[in-house]
């Protein structure tokens, strides 16, 4: 039996009434759904973000913003320049097997 990742709408139960994340999910599929939701709701496509901007956006969601930032990058939701100065939201449609898109 194969399990399908939950839809972004199914992440609502991960958030408290104040809009902050209760905990970062341990299950990969659940965490991926959360990351997709965060990328879509916090970061615009086609815009570069400096690390302090990314941190500030993620601080509003959870105290462990460095972990969220790392998950967003390793999961292919955000790309990061080699020097770490700029981040950019990535489109993940058609990414086979969860492969991470190349970073420029």
N, C-alpha and C positions, 0 to 999 in steps of 0.2 A: 504494500500500500504506500503510495507516495503522498507526501504532504505538500500542500501549496502554501507559499508565503501569505500571511494575512494581508488583506487590503489596507491601505492607509487609513481608512475609516475605522478599522478595528483597533487602532492604537489609542483611542479616546480613554479607555480604562487605565492607561499607563499614567495619566495625568491627574493631579489633585484638583480640587475645585478652584484653586488659585491659579491654575494654568501651568504649574511647575511639575516636572517629571517626578514621579514617586521613586523610581529606581530605573537604572539602565538594565534592560532585559539581558539575561544570560543566554537564552536560546537564540541561536543565530537567525532563524527566520523571523522571530519576533523583533529582534534588534534591527534587522534589515528593514522591516516595515517602519519602525520608528525613525531610522535614519532617512528613509525616503520622505517621510512626513516632515522631518526637520529641514531637510535640504529644500523641499518645495515651499515650505512656509517661511523660512528665515532668509533664504538667499535667492537673489534674482539671477536668471540665466543671462550670460553675456556680460556680467559685471565682475571686475576684479575687487577683491576685498583684502585689506591689510589684516595681519594677524590680530591686532587689537580689536578690529571690527568683528571678526569671527568670534573672538573670545567674549566680547560684550554681548553679542546675540545669544551665544550658548549659555552664558552666565544667567540669563533670564529664564533658562529652562531647567538647569541643574547645576549644583555646586561643582561637580567634577567635569567642568567644561574641557579640560585638556583631553580626557578620555573620549568625550563626544567628538572633539575635533579630530583626534587620531582615528576613531572609527569611521568618521565621514570621509577621511582621506583614504584609508586602507580599503574601505568599501567601495571606492570609486564614485562617491557622491560629490566630493570636492577634489579638485586637483590643486597641487601646491607647486610653486616654483622651487627649483633646487635650493635656492638660498632661503626659502621659507618666508619670503617677504610678501608674496601675494597668493591668494586662494581664489578659485573660480568654481562655480557650480557646474557639474557635469551632467549631461543627459545620459542615462543608463539604458535607454531602450535598445533592445537587441544585443545587449552584452551577453555573450555566451558563457554559461556556467559561472557567472559571477566574476569574470575576469576584470581586472582593473584597467581602465583605459590609460593609454600612454599620457604622460605629463610632458608638456612642452618645456 
